[in-house]
């Protein structure tokens, strides 16, 4: 008898950057070449994307997971980017979901990824921060200082295929693409605005944040709601408030 969960969490990413994958007592945040990431792709094969067939196809064996050609992707890195929990479970149980399965061809397809909070993303900034050279695992070169490569997993239509979307050389953070209050992982990004760039790491940084940003010019305001009640008109002190426009940002 096999007992397992069957709920919406199976749509989540298999590698969420908040787990200890190798049992060393440390959270594995980001891609680690020392770990073999399980999934539909062979960790020791290089893949090329066939834009006509719209799929990744294996082209070579690679002993160290690193690709040799500019247009190749490491199978191990693709597993890290794309696999959901459902995909890994399907592979364990019956080898994965076969979109095509004939005597001559087998094509695996990962699960449908809802375009909501179940979509996910990854980002790469630099060798110094991330610990590896992304050009050894993807067709992308290391971005310039202050830029990042963004990767998002989603499905853009009900009957469409699950996609790996890539936004190279961008100044945005991944959450501005995959965790916004509108359709995620689409063709738009939210701006982080002029707020503090991150969380303070110590008391000195906290004091700097307060002195820099806790200024009257950044205050939206406060007052009692009209007629003494909240009537669905949104936040009257938000930057884009309009009591006559239900589509305004603060409604």
N, C-alpha and C positions, 0 to 999 in steps of 0.2 A: 504494500500500500504506500502511495506517495501523497503526502499532504503538503500543499503550498498555497500561497496567497494568490488571489485573483482580483485585482483592483486597479485603479487608475495609476498607481505608482509604478506599474510595469512599463508605462510609457516614459518614465524618467531615464535620464542618462545612466549608463552602467558605471561610468567613471566620473563621479561628481566632485572631485578635488576636495573631498572632505572625509576620506576614508583611509585607513591604513591597509594598503593592498599587499604589502610584502611582509607584514608581521614584525616590523622593526620597532614598533612603538611610536612611530612618527606618522603624521598625516601626510599622504602623498598628494601634494598640491601641484597641479600641472603635470605635463608629460615627463616621464622618467624613462630614459632608454634602457635602464637596467631591469625594467619590469616587462614581461611579455603580456600584452593586453589581449585578452580573449575576445573573439568575435568572428564575423563572417570572413574577414580578410586574413590571409596567412601572414603572420608577423615577419616571416623571412622571405617574402616576395615583394618585388617592386611592381607597381601598378601604373597604368596610364589611363587617362580618361578619354573614352571614345564619345565625342560630342554628337556623332550621328546616332549611335545606338543608345546614348545617354546612360552610360554605365562605366564602371572601372573594370579594367581587364588586366590580368597578370601578364607580365612581360619578361620577368627575370627572377632568379633566385638571388638573395642577398644574405650573406653570412652574418653581417653585423647590423642589419635593419636599415643601413644607410644606402640611399639610392646613388646610382652612378650617372644618370642622365638628367638634364635640366627639366624635362617634362614628366618626371616620374614622382610617384607618391609611395612612401613606405606603407606597407600593409599594417604594420604595428601602429603607426601614427593614425591611419584611417580608423582602426578599431577604437583608439582612444577618442577620436573626434566624434564618431558617428553611432556607436553601438548604444542601444537602449537596453534596459534590463530585460525587456521582453525578447529582444533578439538573442541575448546570451542564453536565456532560458530555452528558447526554441532550438538553438544549436545543440544544447545539452540533450534535449529530449529526442529530437528527430533530425538534427543536422541543419536546421534553419528553414525558413520559409522559401519554398521554391516557386518563383514567379514563372519560370520556364523549366520544364523537366522532361526532356526527350532522351532518346537513346544516344543522341550525339551532343546535346547541349544541356547544361544545368546553369540557371541564373538565380542566385539568391537575392532577395530584396528585403531590406529591413522594414520594420513596422511603420505604419502610419504615425506621424508625429503631429498631434494637434497643434494648431497655431494659437496657442495660449500659454499659460504658465507651464505646460508640459514641454514646450520647446526649450532648447538650451543652447549655450554657446561657450566658446573658449577664446582666449586671446594670447597673442605672443608679442613680446616687446623687445627682448634683447637676450644675448647670450649671458650677460652678467646677471640679469634678473631670473631668467627661466632655466638656465643651466645647460642649454644645448643650442646647437646651431640649426635653425629651422631649414636652412638650405640643404642639409644632409638628409632631410626626411620629406620634403615637399618641393614643388617647383618654385617656391618663393624664396627670395633673398632676405637677409636680415634687414628689418626696417631701419630707417634713419632715426636718430635720437628724437624722442618725443612722439614717434609714430608707432602704430601697432597693426598687426594683422588680426582680423576678427573672423571667427568661424561660427556659423549658426546652423543648427539642425531643426528643420520644420517641414511642414507640408502646406503649400499655398492654396490648395483647393481640395474639395471633398474627394474627388476621384483622381487627384494628381499623385505623382510619385513623391516619396520622401526625399528631401533635398539637403545637400551640404552646400550652404551658401558661404562664399568667401569674399570678404571686403578687405583688400590689402592696403597697407600704408595709410592708416587713418588715425586721426588724433582722438577719436571717441573711445570710450570704454565699452566693454562688451555688454554691460547691463543697460546701456543707452540704446541698444538694439534689441535685446531679448527680454527686457524687463520693464517695458514702458506701458503707459495707460492708453494703449491703442494697439491695433494688430502688430504683433511682434515679428521680428525677423523679415519685415517687408522691405520696401525700398526707401524707408525713412529712418532717421535716428533722432532721438531726443537729445537736446543739449543739456549738459550738466550745469549750464549757467555760470554765474560768477561766484558760486558758493565755495566753501573751503574744499580744496582738492584732496579729499581723503579724511581719515580719522586721525586725531592727534595721538601720537605714540607716547607722550609723557606730559608732565605738568607744564613745562616750558612751551611745548607746541600748543597745548590747550590755551594758555594765556595769550599766545600770539593769535590764535584763531579768534578768541573773544575780542581782543583789541582791534583786529582787522575787520571783522564782519559784523560785530554787534554794534552797529552804528544806526542812528536815526534814519538814514537814507535807505536802509534795508528793511525797515519796519513797514509791514503792510497796514497796520492799524487795528483797532478793536473798538467795539461799541455794542450796545444792545441791538438785537435784530429789530427790523421794522415791525411795528405793531406788537412788539413783545413776543414774537413767535418766529420759529424757523419754518418758512413756507415753501421750501424747495427752490429758492432763488439763488442758491449757491453761496459762495463766499464773497460778500460785497467788498472785501478788502484785498482780494486777489488781483494780480496784474492785468488779467484779461476779463474782468467781470463785465457782464452785460445782462441786465434783468430781462431783456427782450429777445435774447439769443440763446436758445436751449443748447446750441452746439458750442458755446464759448468754453474756453479751457477750464474755467472754474465752476461750471454748472454741476 
